[in-house]
Amino acid sequence: MARIGIDIDDTITDTSAVIKQYVEKYAHEYEDGHILIEREANIIRGFFDHDVIIKFFLDHGKQIASSAKLRKHAKDVIEQLKKEGHEIIFITARSNQYYTNATKFCEDYLNEKNVVYDKVLTGKTFKVQA
């Protein structure tokens, strides 16, 4: 069978929707909060290209990731792939720079949602190379 690599954010979860909610709710609390609004698309793509974006993500990244909902059918499709004998590997750019222990954080989330997997690889910006 095959090894199947799957991203987490905006692949099995709807992280963008939560990021938008948090930017809308908290941008006014930052001195350069307008940058969060102007560069919301960068935050969604994981391009933290300004100090205020980094600070915002350090402040709220864990809550954003924790509250992102699984996309409809994601869990069912992954379970079916696992039943077919495939190895399920989650590959994410989430890193220890923003999460105390990114691997444990992702595993805890997946376990809480009862999503089956064999391995989690973190800090992988370029998924194909993982």
KOLLOBA-445168 format. One record per residue (C-alpha): residue in one letter; x, y, z. Coordinates in nm, 2 decimals. Each point is the difference from the previous one (the first is absolute). Example, Ala and Ser with C-alpha at 12.3 -4.5 7.8 and 13.67 -1.06 7.14 Angstrom:
2
A,1.23,-0.45,0.78
S,0.14,0.34,-0.07
This chain:
130
M,0.00,0.00,0.00
A,0.10,0.37,-0.02
R,0.12,0.26,0.24
I,-0.24,0.29,-0.01
G,0.12,0.34,0.12
I,-0.28,0.24,0.11
D,0.03,0.36,0.11
I,-0.21,0.11,0.30
D,-0.08,0.37,-0.03
D,-0.26,0.07,-0.27
T,0.02,-0.36,-0.12
I,-0.17,-0.20,0.27
T,-0.10,0.31,0.20
D,-0.15,0.34,-0.08
T,0.28,0.20,0.16
S,-0.05,0.31,-0.23
A,-0.35,0.07,0.14
V,0.14,0.00,0.36
I,0.29,0.23,-0.10
K,-0.24,0.25,-0.15
Q,-0.21,-0.01,0.32
Y,0.30,0.06,0.22
V,0.14,0.28,-0.22
E,-0.33,0.18,0.00
K,-0.04,-0.05,0.38
Y,0.36,0.09,0.11
A,0.16,0.23,-0.26
H,-0.10,0.31,0.19
E,0.21,-0.12,0.30
Y,0.33,0.04,-0.19
E,0.17,0.33,-0.07
D,0.05,-0.11,-0.37
G,-0.33,-0.19,-0.01
H,-0.09,0.14,-0.34
I,0.28,-0.22,-0.14
L,-0.18,-0.31,0.13
I,-0.30,0.10,-0.20
E,0.20,0.10,-0.31
R,0.21,-0.32,0.00
E,-0.27,-0.24,0.11
A,0.07,-0.21,-0.31
N,0.36,-0.03,0.10
I,-0.09,-0.12,0.35
I,-0.23,-0.26,-0.16
R,0.28,-0.12,-0.22
G,0.25,-0.01,0.29
F,0.21,0.29,-0.13
F,0.08,0.18,0.32
D,0.17,0.30,-0.16
H,-0.04,0.27,0.27
D,0.07,0.02,0.37
V,-0.36,0.06,0.08
I,-0.11,-0.32,-0.19
I,0.26,-0.20,0.20
K,-0.12,0.15,0.32
F,-0.37,-0.06,-0.09
F,0.08,-0.37,-0.08
L,0.20,-0.05,0.32
D,-0.29,0.15,0.19
H,-0.28,-0.19,-0.18
G,0.14,-0.28,-0.22
K,-0.07,-0.28,0.24
Q,-0.36,0.11,0.06
I,-0.05,0.04,-0.38
A,0.13,-0.35,-0.07
S,-0.18,-0.16,0.29
S,-0.34,0.14,-0.10
A,0.02,-0.07,-0.37
K,-0.27,-0.25,-0.10
L,0.06,-0.30,-0.20
R,-0.13,0.03,-0.36
K,-0.30,-0.21,-0.09
H,0.09,-0.36,-0.09
A,0.37,0.05,0.08
K,0.00,-0.25,0.28
D,-0.20,-0.25,-0.20
V,0.23,0.02,-0.30
I,0.31,-0.04,0.22
E,-0.16,-0.30,0.18
Q,-0.08,-0.16,-0.34
L,0.36,0.05,-0.12
K,0.13,-0.16,0.32
K,-0.24,-0.30,-0.03
E,0.14,-0.05,-0.35
G,0.34,-0.04,0.16
H,0.16,0.33,-0.09
E,0.24,0.17,0.24
I,-0.14,0.34,0.10
I,0.26,0.27,0.07
F,-0.10,0.36,0.09
I,0.25,0.25,-0.13
T,-0.03,0.35,0.14
A,0.19,0.32,0.01
R,-0.10,0.04,0.37
S,0.33,0.03,0.18
N,0.15,0.03,0.35
Q,0.06,0.37,-0.08
Y,-0.37,0.06,0.07
Y,-0.11,-0.31,0.19
T,0.19,-0.13,0.31
N,0.00,-0.35,-0.15
A,-0.15,0.01,-0.34
T,-0.02,-0.37,-0.05
K,-0.17,-0.07,0.33
F,-0.24,0.30,-0.06
C,-0.10,-0.15,-0.34
E,-0.03,-0.36,0.14
D,-0.22,0.13,0.28
Y,-0.22,0.17,-0.25
L,-0.03,-0.30,-0.22
N,-0.06,-0.23,0.29
E,-0.27,0.23,0.14
K,-0.18,-0.01,-0.33
N,0.06,-0.38,-0.03
V,0.18,0.04,-0.33
V,0.22,-0.30,-0.08
Y,0.36,0.04,-0.10
D,0.34,-0.17,0.01
K,0.23,0.29,0.03
V,0.01,0.38,0.03
L,0.28,0.21,-0.16
T,0.03,0.36,0.12
G,0.20,0.30,-0.12
K,-0.04,-0.11,-0.37
T,-0.06,0.31,-0.21
F,0.07,-0.19,-0.32
K,-0.22,-0.31,0.03
V,0.12,-0.18,-0.31
Q,0.35,-0.01,0.14
A,-0.12,-0.16,0.33
